[in-house]
Amino acid sequence: MKRFRNVSNKVSGWKKKAAREMAKNQTFPEKVLWECLKNKKLGVWFYKQKVILGYIVDFWCPAAGLAVEVDGKHHQCQKKYDANRDAVLAGKGIMTVRFPAGDVSGSLDNVISEVVVTVKQRLKVRR
């Protein structure tokens, strides 16, 4: 089984600080989703605002090699950056799933169902 142990080492101090600030100041959709992901509620550990390969991801599941992103309005202006980041992560075997903030707020059950299915698929493939 492939492990994702060293994807967050050698992180610059300012990135760690930025991630901590982002974790303290989550958007409403991020807070709602975090309540469903934290404390191994889906059977696997998730971490919020984690630096992975130099990028800050909203939620990180190391067991499944899965990054979960909640895309708010600012993501409309950074599509190229997000695509590049997703490609870098994918190059290391990390899958990124993205959900519009409105979907998280409006159809949380569907978002959670998709995360559960993706985690199960990723765990099955990685064994």
PyMOL commands that set and color helices and strands:
alter all, ss='L'
color gray80, all
select helices_A, chain A and resi 13-24+28-40+73-77+79-91+101-106+108-126
alter helices_A, ss='H'
color red, helices_A
select strands_A, chain A and resi 47-52+55-61+66-71+95-100
alter strands_A, ss='S'
color yellow, strands_A
deselect
rebuild
show_as cartoon
